[in-house]
Amino acid sequence: MKRIGIVLVALLSVTPYCISQMPGRPEQISVRYTAQVSNAPAGTCGCFTLQGGEVDANWKLIGLFGKRATLDLAADLGADHTGAVNNAGYGLTLSTFTFGPRFTLPATKKIAVFGQTLFGLAHGSGSQFPSGNSLTSGANSFALNLSAGGDYRINPLLSIRVLQLDYLRTQLPNTTSNWQNNLRIGAGVTLHLH
């Protein structure tokens, strides 16, 4: 639990900097706790779990269907950790930064649902990755994040991120296919800035 707290504090501390680098002010910012199931290094599911947090922001690009729906640019920053990968004697911290299009549809006045396809980078650290004839403790790869989720609006400034499901594909080096399938589930809060 202490590590999860540290991860969330770290995400919250870098969020203002990351958002300040984006064009204009975002429509909303979400912070959520996540639990993730990942496949073992050999590529078959002797699966293991990670926990952590994610922060995302989105910028409205255009209104659709009489402005009932929007096409947005979304950016997602996250970190998840486990102390043991299938009792292998080492852990894994998986950090991701992805961005891409988000389609948001207000289902009712209180509920909004979205789907997104995000691309970016993954960084694995504190683990063991093959590199030539040796092992390294860190590696980088491409990341694909396909997500869907829903927010329940409490008031004009605040919503609850009731649920977000992410399929995260990474391509960190391993001893077989050099790709991993990760299923992430999260919930948290959304702050509306416009």
Secondary structure, 3 states (H helix, E strand, C coil): CHHHHHHHHHHHHHHHHHHHCCCCCCCEEEEEEEEEEECCCCCCCCCEEEEEEEEEEEEEEEEECCCCEEEEEEEEEEEEEECCCCCCCCCEEEEEEEEEEEEEEECCCCEEEEEEEEEEEEEEEEEEEEECCEEEEEEEEEEEEEEEEEEEEEECCEEEEEEEEEEEEECCCCCCCCCEEEEEEEEEEEEECC
